[in-house]
Amino acid sequence: MKIKVYLEPSEEGGYTAIVPSLPGCISEGDTKEEALKNIREAIELYLEPVEDDRLAIAQAEEVELAI
């Protein structure tokens, strides 16, 4: 899976990494490499299913919508 990440220099130094397709998925690092490592972990956690979500989905009806 490929996800677009934006790296911005921070005013305080270092970098901020933002994932536009995952609202609220933001991380930082002192270097570009550290920021990318941190955002990779943030993405993995963001996409990881939560126990409560699995319980709710088990009882839900799946519906597809064309938009």
C-alpha angles and dihedrals in degrees: 000000000000121000125184113239126187120211118203127183109243121230089231091051131269126058139289118216118205129186108203094191091056108055112223094012101132133143140168141215140178090240134027089252093052092046090052092048090050095046090049088057091045091052092050091051092044092054096041111110115247120225092239091051092055092051092049093047092050089062097039131099114235115229128177120213127197111217 
